[in-house]
Amino acid sequence: MKDAGSDRCKDPLDSFQVATAHPRDLVAPNFRVYELTRSDLAIRQGIDNGFETDAQLRAAVHLAREVLQPLRDAFGSFTPNSVFRGQRLERALKRKPSSWISTSQHARGEACDVEIAGMPTLELAQWATDKLKVFDQVICECYDPRQGANSGWVHISLKPPGAGTNRKAKLSYVRDPASGLLVYVNGLTASVA
């Protein structure tokens, strides 16, 4: 293991192990291991957000190669808002008790939240469903054009090989006009109450 990390872009997924992965290992042409675990909230709260299992690491590397890299190729440099979120970070983010276990795909390394500066969130979600070779879910989350074209973010998930069929679901997380609560709805749409 070198301090600068290694170029592992072409390494097969099953060769990745938490015990031997270096934070600076290049896992896709423009993404390193540390970018898949980085979290401002974890840093602020002193939470170790490292991969806990080889399966989480491998899922996140697969996501970097099949989702994040195509986004970078199309739109240039960006930093994902969130990729892997361990259970401690999930609890802190969602303000849950220590006994709560998240079922989020983020906790398995299978999801990322992204924004691209200057690209309206709804257009980014549509691009992802049209251009990505494969995805499990694309969710346009909290996009409200009254708050600006970049309000909200796009959640994109991808199951790793052997973890089942990707659903190709297109959803939006929007404010329900009747209740005022955020709800998931089918299709890609803006949240306008």
C-alpha angles and dihedrals in degrees: 000000000000124000090236093050127235135270102254098159093122098038114118115252094244090061092066116100129172090227093059103030115111118209090235096049109128106232099171127018092271105019133080129196094255091059089062094058101033115125130167090206092052090050093048093048098039094243118158102228098181122138112276098196139029089240092060092049093047092048091051092048089051089050091049091052099043103032114015097042095051088050091051091046090053102039108021129236119358137146117232113239091224139349118159116022117182121215094266091053092044090053092048093047095047095035094237130154121264091257093059117105119204120225092193117133086232088069089058096045091249101115144055135190114216142180126182115207111244094012114107109239095234091052090050091052090049091048090053093052092046102041110029112095091222139359138164099213136357110193123184099212127201094338109165113169090203086068093051137280092281097050114128125007142248121255113205122183133186128184115228120241111288095020097101139272120322109240099213087218119176112202142158129212103215141160112266108229093214099050102019088228125126112254138173116249132180117259134025113291145142123261106243117156 
